[in-house]
Amino acid sequence: MLRFPIGQAYLWQDGEALTLIDAGHAGSAAEIEAAIRSLGLLPERLERIVLTHCHRDHVGAAGELAACWGAPVLAHRLDAPVIRGERPVPEPVLLDWEIPLYAHGLTVPEAPPTRVDHEVEDGDALGFGDGAYVVHTPGHTDGSIGIHLPHHGVLFTGDCVAAVGPLMLGVFNVDRARAIDSFHRLAGLSPSIACFGHGDPLTADTAAALVKAAAGTPA
C-alpha cells in the first residue's frame, strides 16, 4: 500500500510483473517509482495501471507513470471520458457533514487529462492476480469499480467503502442509493482481505465486517 496525504494506491506483484491500482495525486510519480524501487522491484515491469474511478486523488500520476514506463491505463467506460478530460468530474450530492471534508479534498492537485488505453466493463478479466476481474460499483461515480481476486480472497473496493474510523460507505457519492447497492454487492463477495481507497486494509473477519457495515448503512 502506497500512502499519500489523501488516499492511497496499491501495488500487486505476480512474479516480476507489477500492477498498480490507482495512482495517487498529480506530482506523485517520482514517489511511486521510489517506493517500487525500495521494494527491490523495477518500475519498468509495471504492466498495467488500473483506476478505480475518476477522482483526482486516484488518477493524478497515472499519465506520467504510463508515459515513463509504457504501462497501459485501464478504467471503466463510464469514467474514461472524465479521466481523459473530455467531460467534467461529476459533482457529488453531499450530506451536510460531508461539506467541510469535501472542501479539504479539493486541496489535492487537480489531475491532468490522462489517457485511458483500455475501457473495461463489469466482469472483465484484468490479466493479473490469478484471475482478477472488474466489479462495477456505481454510486461514488458512475464508472467506479472494485477489483476482485477470488483466488487470493482479495478485494480492492476503491472509494465505495472506506475504513477511516468505522467501516462505512465511502463519502462524496453522486448517487447514494446506487452506492449503497454497490456496497452490498461488494460485501456479498466475502473476501478475506479488503483494500480501500481510504483507510487501512481489513485482514481479519473481513467478510462479516463488510456485511455488517453494509447492512447498517442508512439510506
C-alpha positions in Angstrom: 0.0 0.0 0.0 1.3 3.4 -1.0 0.1 6.2 1.3 -0.5 9.8 0.2 -1.7 12.8 2.2 -5.2 11.9 1.0 -5.9 8.4 -0.2 -3.6 5.6 -1.3 -2.7 3.3 -4.1 -1.7 -0.4 -4.2 1.0 -2.4 -5.9 0.3 -6.0 -6.8 3.2 -8.4 -7.7 2.9 -11.5 -9.9 6.5 -12.8 -10.1 8.3 -9.8 -11.7 5.1 -8.4 -13.2 3.6 -5.4 -11.4 0.1 -3.9 -11.4 -0.7 -0.5 -9.9 -4.2 0.0 -8.6 -4.9 3.7 -8.5 -2.1 6.3 -8.9 -2.2 8.9 -6.2 -2.2 12.6 -6.8 -0.6 14.6 -9.6 3.1 15.0 -9.0 3.5 11.7 -7.1 5.0 9.7 -9.9 8.6 10.0 -8.6 7.4 9.0 -5.1 5.6 5.9 -6.5 8.7 5.0 -8.6 10.9 5.3 -5.4 8.5 3.1 -3.5 8.6 0.4 -6.2 12.4 0.5 -6.2 12.6 0.4 -2.4 10.9 -3.0 -2.6 13.7 -4.2 -4.9 11.3 -4.1 -7.8 11.7 -2.5 -11.2 9.1 0.1 -12.4 9.7 -0.9 -16.0 7.9 -4.2 -15.0 4.7 -2.2 -14.4 2.3 -3.9 -16.8 -0.9 -2.0 -16.1 -2.4 0.8 -14.1 -6.0 0.2 -13.1 -8.0 3.2 -12.0 -11.0 2.5 -9.7 -12.6 5.9 -10.6 -12.0 9.3 -12.0 -11.2 11.4 -8.9 -8.0 13.4 -8.6 -6.5 11.6 -5.7 -6.7 8.3 -7.6 -5.8 9.4 -11.2 -3.2 12.1 -10.6 0.1 10.3 -11.5 -1.3 7.7 -13.9 -0.4 9.6 -17.1 3.1 10.4 -16.1 3.8 6.8 -15.0 2.3 5.4 -18.2 4.4 7.8 -20.3 7.6 6.8 -18.4 7.1 3.0 -18.3 4.7 2.2 -21.1 2.1 0.7 -18.9 -1.5 0.8 -20.3 -4.1 2.6 -18.2 -7.4 0.9 -17.6 -10.7 2.4 -16.3 -14.4 1.8 -16.6 -16.1 3.0 -19.8 -18.3 5.5 -17.9 -15.4 7.3 -16.1 -12.9 7.1 -19.0 -14.1 10.4 -20.7 -13.7 12.2 -17.3 -10.2 10.8 -16.9 -9.3 11.9 -20.4 -10.6 15.4 -19.7 -13.4 15.1 -22.2 -16.1 15.6 -19.5 -16.1 17.4 -16.2 -15.7 15.5 -12.9 -19.2 14.7 -11.7 -20.3 16.7 -8.7 -21.3 14.7 -5.6 -24.5 15.1 -3.7 -23.1 16.0 -0.3 -24.6 15.2 3.1 -24.3 18.1 5.5 -21.4 16.6 7.4 -19.5 15.9 4.2 -19.3 19.5 3.1 -16.2 20.5 5.1 -14.5 17.2 4.2 -15.1 17.8 0.5 -13.5 21.2 0.7 -10.4 19.6 2.3 -10.3 17.0 -0.5 -10.1 19.8 -3.1 -6.6 20.7 -1.8 -5.3 17.7 -3.7 -3.8 18.9 -7.0 -6.2 18.6 -9.9 -5.4 15.6 -12.1 -4.3 16.4 -15.7 -6.1 14.9 -18.6 -4.9 11.3 -18.7 -5.1 8.7 -21.4 -7.2 5.6 -20.9 -5.9 2.7 -23.1 -8.5 0.1 -22.2 -12.1 0.8 -21.2 -13.4 -2.0 -19.0 -16.8 -3.3 -18.1 -18.3 -5.4 -15.3 -16.9 -8.9 -15.2 -13.9 -8.1 -17.5 -10.7 -10.1 -16.7 -7.7 -7.8 -15.9 -4.9 -10.2 -16.6 -3.2 -10.4 -13.2 -3.7 -11.9 -9.7 -4.6 -15.4 -11.0 -8.0 -14.1 -12.2 -8.6 -10.5 -11.1 -11.8 -9.1 -12.6 -13.8 -5.9 -12.6 -16.8 -5.4 -10.3 -18.8 -2.3 -11.5 -19.8 -0.4 -8.3 -21.7 2.8 -9.5 -22.7 5.4 -7.0 -19.5 7.0 -5.9 -19.1 7.9 -9.6 -20.9 6.3 -12.5 -17.9 4.3 -13.5 -16.5 3.3 -10.1 -15.1 -0.2 -10.0 -13.9 -2.7 -7.5 -11.3 -5.3 -8.3 -11.8 -8.9 -7.1 -9.1 -11.5 -6.9 -11.1 -14.6 -5.8 -8.1 -17.0 -6.0 -6.4 -14.9 -3.3 -9.5 -13.7 -1.4 -8.6 -10.1 -2.0 -11.0 -7.2 -2.9 -10.0 -3.7 -3.8 -13.1 -1.6 -3.2 -12.0 1.8 -4.5 -14.0 4.5 -2.7 -17.2 2.6 -2.5 -16.1 1.5 1.0 -13.9 3.4 3.4 -12.2 2.5 6.6 -11.4 5.9 8.1 -12.8 5.3 11.5 -15.6 2.7 11.4 -16.0 0.7 8.3 -18.5 2.6 6.2 -19.9 3.6 2.9 -17.5 5.9 1.1 -18.2 9.6 1.0 -18.9 12.2 -1.8 -21.2 10.0 -3.8 -23.0 11.1 -6.9 -25.8 8.7 -6.2 -26.0 7.5 -2.6 -28.7 4.8 -3.3 -26.6 3.2 -6.0 -23.5 3.4 -3.8 -25.3 1.5 -1.1 -26.4 -1.2 -3.6 -22.7 -1.4 -4.7 -21.6 -1.7 -1.1 -23.9 -4.7 -0.6 -22.6 -6.3 -3.9 -19.0 -6.0 -2.7 -19.9 -7.4 0.7 -21.5 -10.4 -1.0 -18.2 -11.3 -2.5 -17.0 -12.4 1.0 -13.3 -11.5 0.7 -10.7 -12.4 3.2 -8.8 -9.1 2.7 -10.4 -5.8 1.7 -8.2 -2.9 0.5 -9.9 0.5 0.5 -9.2 3.8 -1.2 -9.1 5.4 2.2 -8.1 3.6 5.4 -6.1 0.6 6.4 -6.9 -2.8 4.7 -9.1 -5.2 6.6 -7.5 -8.6 7.1 -9.5 -10.3 9.9 -13.2 -11.2 9.9 -13.4 -9.2 6.7 -16.4 -10.8 5.1 -18.6 -10.5 8.2 -17.5 -6.9 8.9 -18.4 -5.9 5.3 -21.8 -7.5 5.5 -22.5 -5.8 8.9 -21.4 -2.4 7.7 -23.4 -2.6 4.5 -26.5 -3.7 6.4 -26.1 -0.8 8.9 -25.7 1.9 6.2 -28.8 4.2 6.3 -30.5 5.0 3.1 
